[in-house]
Amino acid sequence: MVRLWIIANVAETFHVLPSVAARDLDDDPERLSLLCISLLRYAEAHGAEERSKSKEDLAPWKGSKIMELVLENKFALHKARLAARRAEENS
């Protein structure tokens, strides 16, 4: 059942027949389709976060591991920028 779910996701994302998606997954040892799906989902979540104007805008993403990763990365980047600014001011 997991295999079918993965095939369905690849087929839907790349607009191909499930048989094409299945062959792609079987023939690609690097599983590039799955990697690309992950990157596309991250980009989708990042875009939703960037467009959001309130917490309610992100309600559909509640519990999403991808959105959690987006928010963690945003916080880490903000923290790194603040540290760099402080280091520059103290130089």
Residue frames relative to the residue before (quaternion, step in Angstrom):
aa qw qx qy qz dx dy dz
M 1.0000 0.0000 0.0000 0.0000 0.00 0.00 0.00
V 0.6181 0.5397 -0.3481 0.4533 3.61 1.03 -0.73
R 0.6308 0.5374 -0.3317 0.4509 3.57 0.95 -0.86
L 0.6624 0.5033 -0.3118 0.4591 3.59 0.90 -0.88
W 0.6318 0.5293 -0.3286 0.4612 3.57 1.02 -0.79
I 0.6567 0.4995 -0.3053 0.4754 3.58 0.95 -0.86
I 0.6422 0.5157 -0.3202 0.4681 3.59 0.93 -0.87
A 0.6525 0.5168 -0.3131 0.4573 3.58 0.93 -0.89
N 0.6557 0.5098 -0.3109 0.4621 3.59 0.96 -0.81
V 0.6588 0.4920 -0.3106 0.4770 3.58 0.91 -0.88
A 0.6605 0.5141 -0.3095 0.4513 3.58 0.89 -0.92
E 0.6777 0.4903 -0.2906 0.4647 3.58 0.91 -0.90
T 0.6740 0.5167 -0.2982 0.4357 3.56 0.86 -0.95
F 0.8017 0.2939 -0.1326 0.5033 3.57 0.86 -0.97
H 0.4187 -0.7538 0.4306 0.2666 3.57 1.32 0.28
V 0.4690 0.6188 -0.4814 0.4066 3.53 0.79 1.15
L 0.6172 -0.5259 0.4208 0.4067 3.54 -1.28 0.27
P 0.6116 -0.5609 0.4012 0.3878 3.61 -1.09 0.56
S 0.6204 0.5409 -0.3564 0.4423 3.61 1.01 -0.68
V 0.6345 0.5081 -0.3248 0.4835 3.60 1.06 -0.71
A 0.6497 0.5119 -0.3118 0.4677 3.58 0.96 -0.86
A 0.6462 0.5208 -0.3225 0.4551 3.60 0.95 -0.83
R 0.6592 0.4912 -0.3118 0.4765 3.60 0.93 -0.87
D 0.6243 0.5416 -0.3379 0.4503 3.57 0.98 -0.82
L 0.6863 0.4809 -0.2894 0.4626 3.58 0.85 -0.93
D 0.6652 0.5071 -0.2993 0.4591 3.58 1.05 -0.77
D 0.7587 0.4186 -0.2012 0.4568 3.58 1.01 -0.84
D 0.6982 0.4502 -0.2661 0.4889 3.59 1.22 -0.27
P 0.2661 -0.8044 0.5074 0.1569 3.62 -0.14 1.22
E 0.6619 0.5043 -0.3119 0.4586 3.60 1.16 -0.49
R 0.2881 -0.7910 0.4896 0.2271 3.58 1.31 -0.22
L 0.0589 0.8485 -0.5207 0.0734 3.56 0.89 0.98
S 0.5963 0.5697 -0.3711 0.4269 3.60 1.04 -0.68
L 0.6810 0.4834 -0.2940 0.4649 3.57 0.91 -0.88
L 0.6283 0.5222 -0.3279 0.4744 3.56 1.03 -0.75
C 0.6669 0.4954 -0.3012 0.4681 3.58 0.92 -0.89
I 0.6177 0.5302 -0.3545 0.4601 3.61 0.98 -0.73
S 0.6414 0.5223 -0.3261 0.4578 3.59 0.93 -0.83
L 0.6750 0.4887 -0.2921 0.4693 3.56 0.92 -0.89
L 0.6463 0.5115 -0.3202 0.4671 3.59 1.00 -0.77
R 0.6533 0.4999 -0.3159 0.4728 3.59 0.99 -0.79
Y 0.6188 0.5245 -0.3429 0.4737 3.58 1.05 -0.72
A 0.6580 0.5083 -0.3069 0.4631 3.58 0.92 -0.91
E 0.6304 0.5300 -0.3261 0.4640 3.58 1.03 -0.77
A 0.6729 0.4829 -0.2895 0.4798 3.58 0.93 -0.92
H 0.6351 0.5274 -0.3268 0.4601 3.59 0.97 -0.83
G 0.6586 0.5076 -0.3053 0.4641 3.56 0.93 -0.86
A 0.6407 0.5164 -0.3186 0.4704 3.58 0.99 -0.82
E 0.6546 0.5052 -0.3095 0.4696 3.58 0.98 -0.83
E 0.6566 0.5148 -0.3067 0.4580 3.59 0.97 -0.86
R 0.7092 0.4555 -0.2574 0.4726 3.60 1.00 -0.79
S 0.5518 0.6451 -0.3969 0.3491 3.58 1.17 -0.49
K 0.2254 -0.7719 0.5837 0.1127 3.52 -1.11 0.79
S 0.7845 0.0927 -0.0566 0.6105 3.58 1.30 -0.25
K 0.6760 -0.4831 0.3624 0.4223 3.56 -1.28 0.21
E 0.5965 0.5832 -0.3580 0.4194 3.56 1.12 -0.65
D 0.6049 0.5688 -0.3506 0.4331 3.57 1.10 -0.64
L 0.7185 0.4236 -0.2386 0.4974 3.56 1.17 -0.59
A 0.3474 0.7706 -0.4771 0.2403 3.60 1.27 0.07
P 0.6522 0.5121 -0.3485 0.4370 3.67 0.89 -0.70
W 0.6809 0.4812 -0.2757 0.4783 3.58 1.21 -0.42
K 0.3673 0.7480 -0.4883 0.2590 3.60 1.24 0.01
G 0.8150 0.2167 -0.1940 0.5012 3.55 -0.86 1.04
S 0.5034 0.6579 -0.4196 0.3712 3.58 1.28 -0.03
K 0.4161 -0.7092 0.5166 0.2389 3.57 -0.76 1.06
I 0.6265 0.5375 -0.3408 0.4499 3.58 1.04 -0.71
M 0.6644 0.4818 -0.3135 0.4776 3.60 0.93 -0.84
E 0.5982 0.5449 -0.3634 0.4617 3.59 1.04 -0.67
L 0.6528 0.5059 -0.3111 0.4704 3.58 0.97 -0.84
V 0.6211 0.5342 -0.3373 0.4639 3.60 0.98 -0.82
L 0.6984 0.4710 -0.2761 0.4628 3.59 0.83 -0.98
E 0.6219 0.5269 -0.3384 0.4703 3.60 1.04 -0.73
N 0.6691 0.4947 -0.2984 0.4675 3.58 0.93 -0.89
K 0.6295 0.5286 -0.3340 0.4613 3.58 1.01 -0.79
F 0.6606 0.5002 -0.2999 0.4727 3.58 0.95 -0.89
A 0.6612 0.5052 -0.3097 0.4601 3.60 0.91 -0.89
L 0.6493 0.5085 -0.3185 0.4673 3.58 0.98 -0.78
H 0.6398 0.5184 -0.3165 0.4709 3.57 0.98 -0.85
K 0.6502 0.5188 -0.3013 0.4661 3.57 0.97 -0.91
A 0.6629 0.5007 -0.3037 0.4666 3.60 0.96 -0.86
R 0.6466 0.5153 -0.3215 0.4615 3.58 1.00 -0.77
L 0.6384 0.5144 -0.3232 0.4726 3.58 1.01 -0.79
A 0.6524 0.5097 -0.3147 0.4642 3.59 0.93 -0.86
A 0.6518 0.5059 -0.3170 0.4677 3.59 0.97 -0.82
R 0.6411 0.5198 -0.3212 0.4644 3.58 1.00 -0.81
R 0.6550 0.5047 -0.3101 0.4691 3.59 0.96 -0.86
A 0.6509 0.5122 -0.3175 0.4618 3.57 0.95 -0.86
E 0.6462 0.5163 -0.3119 0.4675 3.57 1.03 -0.78
E 0.6599 0.5075 -0.3013 0.4650 3.58 1.01 -0.82
N 0.7026 0.4633 -0.2557 0.4757 3.59 1.07 -0.73
S 0.5602 0.6156 -0.3889 0.3950 3.61 1.23 -0.14
